[in-house]
Amino acid sequence: MNNKYYLTEVDKNPSSIFCYHTTMNDLFIEHHSHDKGQFLYTEGGVVHVKTNTRMYYLPARHYMWIPAGIKHAIYPSSPKVVMRNLYFPMQSNTTEFYKKEGIYHINNLLMELLLFTKNWNGDITKAHKNKYPIVYAFKTLLEQSVSHSLHLELPHPTDSRLISITKYLSDKIDQEHLLPKLASNFSMTDKSLYRLFKKDLNMSFIKYYTQLRIFKSLEYLMNSDYNISQIANMVGYSSLPTFSNTFSKVMGKRPSEYRKTNEIYTES
């Protein structure tokens, strides 16, 4: 399926559940929205999901729920990334879970049901008596099985100075940046830069910068050419234990444990 097909077919039948599995190759999916709510699961890498206000970092073996009507663009970190999508019609009286963006761990039950659909593509309607009950149950289980959303996103700055500063941090992620030197580089005082982060992004410099480094390391962890010590250096950590401990605080597991999630499921 090409990009145009993918974007135009989802909502053609308003009452269907639409199923779409694909290897991303070099494809990125431009800003768009759907009338249906989107379940997006990824394996084999990290997918960046950009909305109007945030950049989400969706790691392998996790899924994101994107509510109906939310504009988003999708950028894979690697052409090997596999995306598994299910799009669900939303009723006006839908519950809160389906109204907000979130990234979640996937449990074994959802994983088995999702893999059961891996050879399906296109509309699934009530007339598909062998398929529809499975995907309908899947939607119901999403809300029932969720624990809490993982905060794997960074807000987009709106202040022009902060747009330049956050781009600088991202471009030079392999260096360590301290607030005084960073402020000086942009002709600001420590206090004014600290306040700017709090005002524009509603988070401290250190929180933003820490999360940026850890989220960037997720992409490198999916590449087996680098060992974990190298990855620590690539995101500006001179100490491997400091990197590992910080990663664990943000992601809930050690980098070595996270790396094991790189395999792509192939079970039928």
C-alpha positions as YAML, in Angstrom:
chain: A
units: angstrom
residues:
- id: 1
  name: MET
  ca: [0.00, 0.00, 0.00]
- id: 2
  name: ASN
  ca: [1.34, 3.42, -0.80]
- id: 3
  name: ASN
  ca: [1.13, 6.50, 1.38]
- id: 4
  name: LYS
  ca: [-1.91, 7.91, -0.40]
- id: 5
  name: TYR
  ca: [-3.84, 4.66, -0.12]
- id: 6
  name: TYR
  ca: [-3.04, 4.37, 3.55]
- id: 7
  name: LEU
  ca: [-4.26, 7.89, 4.32]
- id: 8
  name: THR
  ca: [-7.45, 7.79, 2.28]
- id: 9
  name: GLU
  ca: [-8.84, 4.30, 2.95]
- id: 10
  name: VAL
  ca: [-9.07, 4.35, 6.75]
- id: 11
  name: ASP
  ca: [-12.25, 6.43, 6.97]
- id: 12
  name: LYS
  ca: [-13.98, 5.36, 3.74]
- id: 13
  name: ASN
  ca: [-16.30, 3.03, 5.63]
- id: 14
  name: PRO
  ca: [-17.21, 4.93, 8.83]
- id: 15
  name: SER
  ca: [-18.49, 1.81, 10.61]
- id: 16
  name: SER
  ca: [-15.57, -0.54, 9.84]
- id: 17
  name: ILE
  ca: [-12.56, -1.35, 11.96]
- id: 18
  name: PHE
  ca: [-9.59, -0.81, 9.65]
- id: 19
  name: CYS
  ca: [-6.51, -3.03, 9.94]
- id: 20
  name: TYR
  ca: [-3.11, -2.12, 8.51]
- id: 21
  name: HIS
  ca: [0.27, -3.84, 9.05]
- id: 22
  name: THR
  ca: [3.41, -2.64, 7.29]
- id: 23
  name: THR
  ca: [7.19, -2.46, 7.33]
- id: 24
  name: MET
  ca: [8.01, 1.24, 7.19]
- id: 25
  name: ASN
  ca: [10.98, 1.00, 4.80]
- id: 26
  name: ASP
  ca: [11.95, 4.63, 4.15]
- id: 27
  name: LEU
  ca: [8.41, 5.92, 4.45]
- id: 28
  name: PHE
  ca: [7.36, 8.71, 6.73]
- id: 29
  name: ILE
  ca: [3.69, 9.58, 7.04]
- id: 30
  name: GLU
  ca: [2.88, 13.28, 6.78]
- id: 31
  name: HIS
  ca: [0.56, 15.21, 9.10]
- id: 32
  name: HIS
  ca: [-2.96, 13.86, 8.87]
- id: 33
  name: SER
  ca: [-5.87, 12.86, 11.08]
- id: 34
  name: HIS
  ca: [-8.59, 10.21, 11.08]
- id: 35
  name: ASP
  ca: [-12.25, 10.13, 12.04]
- id: 36
  name: LYS
  ca: [-11.39, 6.86, 13.81]
- id: 37
  name: GLY
  ca: [-9.25, 6.32, 16.91]
- id: 38
  name: GLN
  ca: [-5.88, 4.73, 16.13]
- id: 39
  name: PHE
  ca: [-4.06, 1.93, 17.91]
- id: 40
  name: LEU
  ca: [-0.41, 2.06, 16.78]
- id: 41
  name: TYR
  ca: [2.02, -0.68, 17.82]
- id: 42
  name: THR
  ca: [5.67, -0.77, 16.80]
- id: 43
  name: GLU
  ca: [8.48, -3.29, 16.83]
- id: 44
  name: GLY
  ca: [12.08, -3.26, 15.59]
- id: 45
  name: GLY
  ca: [12.82, 0.36, 16.49]
- id: 46
  name: VAL
  ca: [11.50, 3.68, 17.69]
- id: 47
  name: VAL
  ca: [8.73, 5.62, 15.95]
- id: 48
  name: HIS
  ca: [8.42, 9.38, 16.42]
- id: 49
  name: VAL
  ca: [4.83, 10.56, 16.48]
- id: 50
  name: LYS
  ca: [4.59, 14.33, 16.13]
- id: 51
  name: THR
  ca: [1.39, 16.14, 17.09]
- id: 52
  name: ASN
  ca: [0.77, 19.89, 17.13]
- id: 53
  name: THR
  ca: [2.02, 20.19, 20.71]
- id: 54
  name: ARG
  ca: [4.34, 17.23, 21.36]
- id: 55
  name: MET
  ca: [6.87, 14.79, 20.00]
- id: 56
  name: TYR
  ca: [6.19, 11.24, 21.22]
- id: 57
  name: TYR
  ca: [8.86, 8.54, 21.28]
- id: 58
  name: LEU
  ca: [7.12, 5.20, 20.76]
- id: 59
  name: PRO
  ca: [9.57, 2.38, 21.52]
- id: 60
  name: ALA
  ca: [9.47, -1.22, 20.35]
- id: 61
  name: ARG
  ca: [6.94, -3.47, 22.09]
- id: 62
  name: HIS
  ca: [4.76, -0.55, 23.14]
- id: 63
  name: TYR
  ca: [1.64, 0.94, 21.64]
- id: 64
  name: MET
  ca: [0.21, 4.42, 21.32]
- id: 65
  name: TRP
  ca: [-3.45, 5.36, 21.36]
- id: 66
  name: ILE
  ca: [-4.17, 8.37, 19.10]
- id: 67
  name: PRO
  ca: [-7.71, 9.75, 19.54]
- id: 68
  name: ALA
  ca: [-9.94, 10.52, 16.58]
- id: 69
  name: GLY
  ca: [-9.27, 13.92, 15.02]
- id: 70
  name: ILE
  ca: [-5.74, 14.38, 16.42]
- id: 71
  name: LYS
  ca: [-3.34, 15.59, 13.71]
- id: 72
  name: HIS
  ca: [-0.11, 13.61, 13.72]
- id: 73
  name: ALA
  ca: [2.89, 12.68, 11.58]
- id: 74
  name: ILE
  ca: [4.85, 9.43, 11.90]
- id: 75
  name: TYR
  ca: [8.62, 9.09, 11.48]
- id: 76
  name: PRO
  ca: [10.34, 5.70, 11.91]
- id: 77
  name: SER
  ca: [13.90, 5.67, 13.28]
- id: 78
  name: SER
  ca: [14.77, 2.74, 11.00]
- id: 79
  name: PRO
  ca: [13.41, 1.31, 7.73]
- id: 80
  name: LYS
  ca: [13.10, -2.05, 9.53]
- id: 81
  name: VAL
  ca: [10.39, -0.77, 11.88]
- id: 82
  name: VAL
  ca: [7.14, -2.71, 11.69]
- id: 83
  name: MET
  ca: [3.90, -0.86, 12.43]
- id: 84
  name: ARG
  ca: [0.68, -2.63, 13.33]
- id: 85
  name: ASN
  ca: [-2.41, -0.41, 13.22]
- id: 86
  name: LEU
  ca: [-6.06, -0.85, 14.10]
- id: 87
  name: TYR
  ca: [-8.50, 2.04, 13.58]
- id: 88
  name: PHE
  ca: [-11.76, 2.04, 15.51]
- id: 89
  name: PRO
  ca: [-14.98, 4.04, 15.00]
- id: 90
  name: MET
  ca: [-15.60, 6.24, 18.05]
- id: 91
  name: GLN
  ca: [-18.99, 6.94, 19.56]
- id: 92
  name: SER
  ca: [-19.79, 10.38, 21.00]
- id: 93
  name: ASN
  ca: [-20.20, 8.86, 24.47]
- id: 94
  name: THR
  ca: [-16.82, 7.09, 24.44]
- id: 95
  name: THR
  ca: [-14.88, 6.83, 27.71]
- id: 96
  name: GLU
  ca: [-11.93, 9.00, 28.76]
- id: 97
  name: PHE
  ca: [-9.27, 6.44, 27.79]
- id: 98
  name: TYR
  ca: [-10.14, 6.81, 24.09]
- id: 99
  name: LYS
  ca: [-10.12, 10.63, 24.24]
- id: 100
  name: LYS
  ca: [-6.48, 11.14, 25.22]
- id: 101
  name: GLU
  ca: [-3.10, 10.38, 23.66]
- id: 102
  name: GLY
  ca: [-0.97, 7.89, 25.53]
- id: 103
  name: ILE
  ca: [1.84, 5.32, 25.26]
- id: 104
  name: TYR
  ca: [1.42, 2.00, 27.05]
- id: 105
  name: HIS
  ca: [3.09, -1.34, 27.61]
- id: 106
  name: ILE
  ca: [1.39, -4.14, 25.66]
- id: 107
  name: ASN
  ca: [0.40, -7.24, 27.61]
- id: 108
  name: ASN
  ca: [0.53, -10.84, 26.38]
- id: 109
  name: LEU
  ca: [-3.21, -11.14, 25.73]
- id: 110
  name: LEU
  ca: [-3.31, -8.04, 23.52]
- id: 111
  name: MET
  ca: [-0.11, -9.18, 21.80]
- id: 112
  name: GLU
  ca: [-1.58, -12.57, 20.91]
- id: 113
  name: LEU
  ca: [-4.76, -11.01, 19.53]
- id: 114
  name: LEU
  ca: [-2.75, -8.45, 17.55]
- id: 115
  name: LEU
  ca: [-0.56, -11.14, 16.02]
- id: 116
  name: PHE
  ca: [-3.69, -13.05, 15.08]
- id: 117
  name: THR
  ca: [-4.55, -10.08, 12.80]
- id: 118
  name: LYS
  ca: [-1.09, -9.69, 11.25]
- id: 119
  name: ASN
  ca: [-2.12, -11.00, 7.82]
- id: 120
  name: TRP
  ca: [-5.28, -8.90, 7.70]
- id: 121
  name: ASN
  ca: [-5.41, -5.57, 5.89]
- id: 122
  name: GLY
  ca: [-8.33, -3.27, 5.17]
- id: 123
  name: ASP
  ca: [-11.90, -2.95, 6.42]
- id: 124
  name: ILE
  ca: [-13.32, -5.41, 8.94]
- id: 125
  name: THR
  ca: [-17.08, -5.13, 9.32]
- id: 126
  name: LYS
  ca: [-19.73, -7.02, 11.27]
- id: 127
  name: ALA
  ca: [-20.25, -9.14, 8.15]
- id: 128
  name: HIS
  ca: [-16.78, -10.65, 8.73]
- id: 129
  name: LYS
  ca: [-18.01, -13.08, 11.37]
- id: 130
  name: ASN
  ca: [-14.59, -14.68, 11.96]
- id: 131
  name: LYS
  ca: [-12.69, -11.41, 12.25]
- id: 132
  name: TYR
  ca: [-14.94, -8.69, 13.67]
- id: 133
  name: PRO
  ca: [-15.45, -10.24, 17.15]
- id: 134
  name: ILE
  ca: [-11.68, -10.47, 17.57]
- id: 135
  name: VAL
  ca: [-10.91, -6.82, 16.76]
- id: 136
  name: TYR
  ca: [-13.97, -5.59, 18.66]
- id: 137
  name: ALA
  ca: [-12.82, -7.53, 21.74]
- id: 138
  name: PHE
  ca: [-9.35, -6.06, 21.22]
- id: 139
  name: LYS
  ca: [-10.74, -2.51, 21.50]
- id: 140
  name: THR
  ca: [-12.65, -3.39, 24.67]
- id: 141
  name: LEU
  ca: [-9.57, -5.00, 26.22]
- id: 142
  name: LEU
  ca: [-7.42, -1.91, 25.54]
- id: 143
  name: GLU
  ca: [-9.20, 0.13, 28.16]
- id: 144
  name: GLN
  ca: [-9.58, -2.75, 30.61]
- id: 145
  name: SER
  ca: [-5.94, -3.85, 30.50]
- id: 146
  name: VAL
  ca: [-4.23, -0.46, 30.64]
- id: 147
  name: SER
  ca: [-2.29, 0.52, 33.77]
- id: 148
  name: HIS
  ca: [-0.95, 4.02, 33.20]
- id: 149
  name: SER
  ca: [0.41, 6.06, 30.31]
- id: 150
  name: LEU
  ca: [4.20, 6.25, 30.00]
- id: 151
  name: HIS
  ca: [5.47, 9.82, 29.68]
- id: 152
  name: LEU
  ca: [7.58, 9.28, 26.58]
- id: 153
  name: GLU
  ca: [7.03, 12.67, 25.02]
- id: 154
  name: LEU
  ca: [8.57, 16.12, 24.91]
- id: 155
  name: PRO
  ca: [6.58, 19.33, 24.39]
- id: 156
  name: HIS
  ca: [7.28, 21.53, 21.37]
- id: 157
  name: PRO
  ca: [8.71, 24.94, 22.35]
- id: 158
  name: THR
  ca: [6.88, 27.99, 21.02]
- id: 159
  name: ASP
  ca: [9.38, 30.71, 22.01]
- id: 160
  name: SER
  ca: [11.80, 31.32, 19.10]
- id: 161
  name: ARG
  ca: [14.82, 31.37, 21.45]
- id: 162
  name: LEU
  ca: [13.86, 28.03, 22.95]
- id: 163
  name: ILE
  ca: [13.23, 26.51, 19.52]
- id: 164
  name: SER
  ca: [16.87, 27.33, 18.66]
- id: 165
  name: ILE
  ca: [18.15, 26.09, 22.02]
- id: 166
  name: THR
  ca: [16.34, 22.73, 21.92]
- id: 167
  name: LYS
  ca: [17.50, 22.19, 18.32]
- id: 168
  name: TYR
  ca: [21.06, 22.91, 19.47]
- id: 169
  name: LEU
  ca: [20.72, 20.35, 22.30]
- id: 170
  name: SER
  ca: [19.39, 17.74, 19.88]
- id: 171
  name: ASP
  ca: [22.04, 18.42, 17.22]
- id: 172
  name: LYS
  ca: [24.85, 18.21, 19.79]
- id: 173
  name: ILE
  ca: [23.40, 15.36, 21.86]
- id: 174
  name: ASP
  ca: [26.83, 13.69, 22.10]
- id: 175
  name: GLN
  ca: [28.12, 16.55, 24.25]
- id: 176
  name: GLU
  ca: [27.21, 17.27, 27.86]
- id: 177
  name: HIS
  ca: [25.42, 20.60, 28.29]
- id: 178
  name: LEU
  ca: [25.27, 22.47, 31.58]
- id: 179
  name: LEU
  ca: [22.76, 25.26, 32.06]
- id: 180
  name: PRO
  ca: [25.30, 28.12, 32.70]
- id: 181
  name: LYS
  ca: [27.34, 27.39, 29.56]
- id: 182
  name: LEU
  ca: [24.21, 26.84, 27.46]
- id: 183
  name: ALA
  ca: [22.73, 30.13, 28.65]
- id: 184
  name: SER
  ca: [26.00, 31.91, 27.89]
- id: 185
  name: ASN
  ca: [26.09, 30.44, 24.36]
- id: 186
  name: PHE
  ca: [22.71, 32.06, 23.70]
- id: 187
  name: SER
  ca: [23.51, 35.37, 25.47]
- id: 188
  name: MET
  ca: [21.18, 34.67, 28.38]
- id: 189
  name: THR
  ca: [21.59, 34.39, 32.14]
- id: 190
  name: ASP
  ca: [21.12, 31.08, 33.95]
- id: 191
  name: LYS
  ca: [17.99, 32.36, 35.65]
- id: 192
  name: SER
  ca: [16.38, 33.66, 32.46]
- id: 193
  name: LEU
  ca: [16.98, 30.39, 30.63]
- id: 194
  name: TYR
  ca: [15.70, 28.36, 33.59]
- id: 195
  name: ARG
  ca: [12.53, 30.50, 33.67]
- id: 196
  name: LEU
  ca: [12.09, 30.19, 29.91]
- id: 197
  name: PHE
  ca: [12.03, 26.37, 30.09]
- id: 198
  name: LYS
  ca: [9.51, 26.47, 32.94]
- id: 199
  name: LYS
  ca: [7.29, 29.05, 31.26]
- id: 200
  name: ASP
  ca: [7.28, 27.72, 27.69]
- id: 201
  name: LEU
  ca: [7.54, 23.95, 28.29]
- id: 202
  name: ASN
  ca: [6.23, 23.69, 31.85]
- id: 203
  name: MET
  ca: [9.27, 21.62, 32.79]
- id: 204
  name: SER
  ca: [12.77, 22.30, 34.05]
- id: 205
  name: PHE
  ca: [15.82, 22.39, 31.81]
- id: 206
  name: ILE
  ca: [17.29, 19.33, 33.53]
- id: 207
  name: LYS
  ca: [14.12, 17.28, 33.06]
- id: 208
  name: TYR
  ca: [13.80, 18.23, 29.40]
- id: 209
  name: TYR
  ca: [17.48, 17.60, 28.69]
- id: 210
  name: THR
  ca: [17.55, 14.28, 30.58]
- id: 211
  name: GLN
  ca: [14.51, 12.97, 28.73]
- id: 212
  name: LEU
  ca: [15.88, 14.14, 25.37]
- id: 213
  name: ARG
  ca: [19.10, 12.17, 25.97]
- id: 214
  name: ILE
  ca: [17.33, 9.02, 27.12]
- id: 215
  name: PHE
  ca: [14.77, 9.11, 24.30]
- id: 216
  name: LYS
  ca: [17.59, 9.54, 21.77]
- id: 217
  name: SER
  ca: [19.42, 6.57, 23.31]
- id: 218
  name: LEU
  ca: [16.36, 4.39, 22.57]
- id: 219
  name: GLU
  ca: [17.12, 4.69, 18.86]
- id: 220
  name: TYR
  ca: [20.77, 3.75, 19.33]
- id: 221
  name: LEU
  ca: [19.81, 0.76, 21.49]
- id: 222
  name: MET
  ca: [17.87, -0.64, 18.54]
- id: 223
  name: ASN
  ca: [21.13, -0.66, 16.56]
- id: 224
  name: SER
  ca: [23.28, -3.61, 17.62]
- id: 225
  name: ASP
  ca: [26.40, -1.99, 16.13]
- id: 226
  name: TYR
  ca: [26.83, 0.00, 19.34]
- id: 227
  name: ASN
  ca: [27.49, -1.34, 22.82]
- id: 228
  name: ILE
  ca: [25.86, 0.36, 25.80]
- id: 229
  name: SER
  ca: [29.02, 2.19, 26.84]
- id: 230
  name: GLN
  ca: [29.27, 3.70, 23.35]
- id: 231
  name: ILE
  ca: [25.60, 4.71, 23.46]
- id: 232
  name: ALA
  ca: [26.14, 6.43, 26.81]
- id: 233
  name: ASN
  ca: [28.90, 8.51, 25.18]
- id: 234
  name: MET
  ca: [26.73, 9.19, 22.12]
- id: 235
  name: VAL
  ca: [24.13, 10.93, 24.31]
- id: 236
  name: GLY
  ca: [26.68, 12.86, 26.34]
- id: 237
  name: TYR
  ca: [27.26, 10.65, 29.39]
- id: 238
  name: SER
  ca: [30.88, 10.08, 30.39]
- id: 239
  name: SER
  ca: [29.80, 7.61, 33.11]
- id: 240
  name: LEU
  ca: [28.13, 4.33, 32.11]
- id: 241
  name: PRO
  ca: [26.58, 3.77, 35.61]
- id: 242
  name: THR
  ca: [25.09, 7.29, 35.56]
- id: 243
  name: PHE
  ca: [23.58, 6.64, 32.12]
- id: 244
  name: SER
  ca: [22.25, 3.23, 33.15]
- id: 245
  name: ASN
  ca: [20.71, 4.55, 36.37]
- id: 246
  name: THR
  ca: [19.14, 7.54, 34.62]
- id: 247
  name: PHE
  ca: [17.79, 5.31, 31.84]
- id: 248
  name: SER
  ca: [16.27, 3.00, 34.44]
- id: 249
  name: LYS
  ca: [14.53, 5.90, 36.21]
- id: 250
  name: VAL
  ca: [12.99, 7.18, 32.97]
- id: 251
  name: MET
  ca: [12.18, 3.85, 31.26]
- id: 252
  name: GLY
  ca: [11.66, 1.51, 34.21]
- id: 253
  name: LYS
  ca: [14.31, -0.96, 33.04]
- id: 254
  name: ARG
  ca: [18.05, -1.08, 32.37]
- id: 255
  name: PRO
  ca: [19.39, -0.35, 28.85]
- id: 256
  name: SER
  ca: [20.48, -4.00, 28.50]
- id: 257
  name: GLU
  ca: [16.94, -5.19, 29.35]
- id: 258
  name: TYR
  ca: [15.40, -2.70, 26.95]
- id: 259
  name: ARG
  ca: [17.69, -3.84, 24.14]
- id: 260
  name: LYS
  ca: [16.18, -7.33, 24.34]
- id: 261
  name: THR
  ca: [12.88, -5.89, 23.08]
- id: 262
  name: ASN
  ca: [14.40, -5.36, 19.62]
- id: 263
  name: GLU
  ca: [13.34, -8.72, 18.17]
- id: 264
  name: ILE
  ca: [10.36, -8.65, 15.84]
- id: 265
  name: TYR
  ca: [7.60, -11.14, 16.57]
- id: 266
  name: THR
  ca: [7.07, -13.61, 13.74]
- id: 267
  name: GLU
  ca: [4.77, -16.16, 15.36]
- id: 268
  name: SER
  ca: [1.69, -16.99, 13.37]
...
